[in-house]
Amino acid sequence: MQILDRDWKVCSQEPAADAKVSTDTELDFGAVKLKESCPAEDQAEPSAVGGTMPNFAGKSVKAARHTLDSSTSITVTDASGDARFIFVESNWQVCNQAPNASTNRKRLPVEFGAVKFGKKCP
């Protein structure tokens, strides 16, 4: 969910460059801001296993939200204590979550505390 595309660079893509695909093939790009370094490997999205809550620590808020069912009530707050509004969720990493990882999640409300990538979780 980049706001200005020219502020970002592509680190990885699927399908791979030069692959022959149809025009309706969905493309997936891994990107970072221009001033950031590309990670050594693309980080996989967390997966929801059965009815248990995945561990979202260190994952982007966007990836966490995408993993959970769209009917899940999700609240995200700035864990740094600065009470900043979390606008671009791909720029924020999950520090803590409720319910905790591996607990049963029967469409319970989910709460995340997050900080901007590059900042330490409290």
Backbone hydrogen bonds in HBPLUS format (Angstrom, degrees):
<---DONOR---> <-ACCEPTOR-->    atom                        ^
c    i                          cat <-CA-CA->   ^        H-A-AA   ^      H-
h    n   atom  resd res      DA  || num        DHA   H-A  angle D-A-AA Bond
n    s   type  num  typ     dist DA aas  dist angle  dist       angle   num
A0007-ASP N   A0004-LEU O   3.08 MM   3  5.75 167.0  2.10 122.0 126.2     1
A0008-TRP N   A0005-ASP O   3.16 MM   3  5.64 159.4  2.21 122.5 123.2     2
A0034-LEU N   A0007-ASP O   2.96 MM  27  5.74 154.2  2.03 138.4 137.9     3
A0009-LYS N   A0032-VAL O   2.85 MM  23  5.69 160.6  1.89 167.5 173.5     4
A0032-VAL N   A0009-LYS O   3.07 MM  23  5.69 151.7  2.16 155.7 162.5     5
A0011-CYS N   A0030-GLY O   2.66 MM  19  5.44 171.3  1.67 159.9 162.7     6
A0012-SER N   A0030-GLY O   3.27 MM  18  4.88 156.4  2.32 131.2 132.9     7
A0030-GLY N   A0012-SER O   2.85 MM  18  4.88 167.2  1.87 132.5 135.3     8
A0014-GLU N   A0028-ASP O   2.85 MM  14  5.13 139.7  2.01 144.6 155.7     9
A0028-ASP N   A0014-GLU O   2.89 MM  14  5.13 159.9  1.93 155.6 161.5    10
A0019-ALA N   A0016-ALA O   3.16 MM   3  5.66 150.7  2.25 135.4 134.7    11
A0025-THR N   A0022-SER O   3.18 MM   3  5.56 162.9  2.21 118.6 119.0    12
A0036-GLU N   A0033-LYS O   2.88 MM   3  5.36 160.5  1.92 120.7 127.3    13
A0052-THR N   A0049-VAL O   2.94 MM   3  5.75 169.2  1.95 149.4 152.3    14
A0105-ARG N   A0051-GLY O   2.79 MM  54  5.68 163.4  1.82 160.5 161.3    15
A0053-MET N   A0103-THR O   2.84 MM  50  5.51 149.8  1.93 152.9 162.8    16
A0102-SER N   A0053-MET O   2.64 MM  49  4.95 166.2  1.66 154.6 150.4    17
A0059-LYS N   A0056-PHE O   2.90 MM   3  5.33 162.2  1.93 137.2 141.5    18
A0058-GLY N   A0094-VAL O   2.84 MM  36  5.32 170.5  1.85 152.9 151.6    19
A0094-VAL N   A0059-LYS O   2.84 MM  35  5.72 159.4  1.89 166.1 170.8    20
A0064-ALA N   A0060-SER O   3.01 MM   4  6.34 159.0  2.06 151.2 157.2    21
A0061-VAL N   A0092-TRP O   2.92 MM  31  5.81 148.3  2.03 147.9 150.9    22
A0065-ARG N   A0061-VAL O   2.88 MM   4  6.09 165.5  1.90 153.6 157.1    23
A0066-HIS N   A0062-LYS O   2.93 MM   4  6.09 156.5  1.99 147.5 154.4    24
A0067-THR N   A0063-ALA O   3.01 MM   4  6.15 141.4  2.17 142.5 151.8    25
A0068-LEU N   A0064-ALA O   3.31 MM   4  6.59 149.8  2.41 149.6 155.6    26
A0072-THR N   A0069-ASP O   2.94 MM   3  5.54 167.8  1.95 124.3 127.5    27
A0110-VAL N   A0073-SER O   2.72 MM  37  6.08 166.5  1.73 168.2 173.0    28
A0075-THR N   A0110-VAL O   2.88 MM  35  6.34 154.8  1.95 156.0 164.5    29
A0112-PHE N   A0075-THR O   2.81 MM  37  6.25 159.5  1.86 161.7 168.4    30
A0077-THR N   A0112-PHE O   2.96 MM  35  6.40 157.9  2.01 157.1 163.3    31
A0114-ALA N   A0077-THR O   2.97 MM  37  6.29 158.7  2.02 164.1 171.0    32
A0079-ALA N   A0114-ALA O   2.79 MM  35  5.05 160.7  1.83 134.6 140.5    33
A0091-ASN N   A0088-VAL O   2.96 MM   3  5.79 165.7  1.98 126.3 131.1    34
A0092-TRP N   A0089-GLU O   3.28 MM   3  5.39 167.6  2.30 108.4 111.3    35
A0117-PHE N   A0091-ASN O   2.92 MM  26  5.90 162.3  1.95 146.5 147.6    36
A0093-GLN N   A0115-VAL O   2.74 MM  22  5.60 161.8  1.78 174.6 168.4    37
A0115-VAL N   A0093-GLN O   3.08 MM  22  5.60 148.6  2.18 152.2 158.0    38
A0095-CYS N   A0113-GLY O   2.69 MM  18  5.51 171.6  1.69 159.0 158.9    39
A0096-ASN N   A0113-GLY O   3.25 MM  17  5.13 159.0  2.30 134.4 138.2    40
A0113-GLY N   A0096-ASN O   2.99 MM  17  5.13 161.0  2.02 136.9 139.4    41
A0098-ALA N   A0111-GLU O   2.91 MM  13  5.18 141.8  2.06 147.4 153.7    42
A0111-GLU N   A0098-ALA O   2.83 MM  13  5.18 161.3  1.86 154.3 160.6    43
A0103-THR N   A0100-ASN O   3.35 MM   3  5.93 156.0  2.41 131.6 132.2    44
A0119-LYS N   A0116-LYS O   3.02 MM   3  5.72 156.9  2.08 143.2 145.6    45
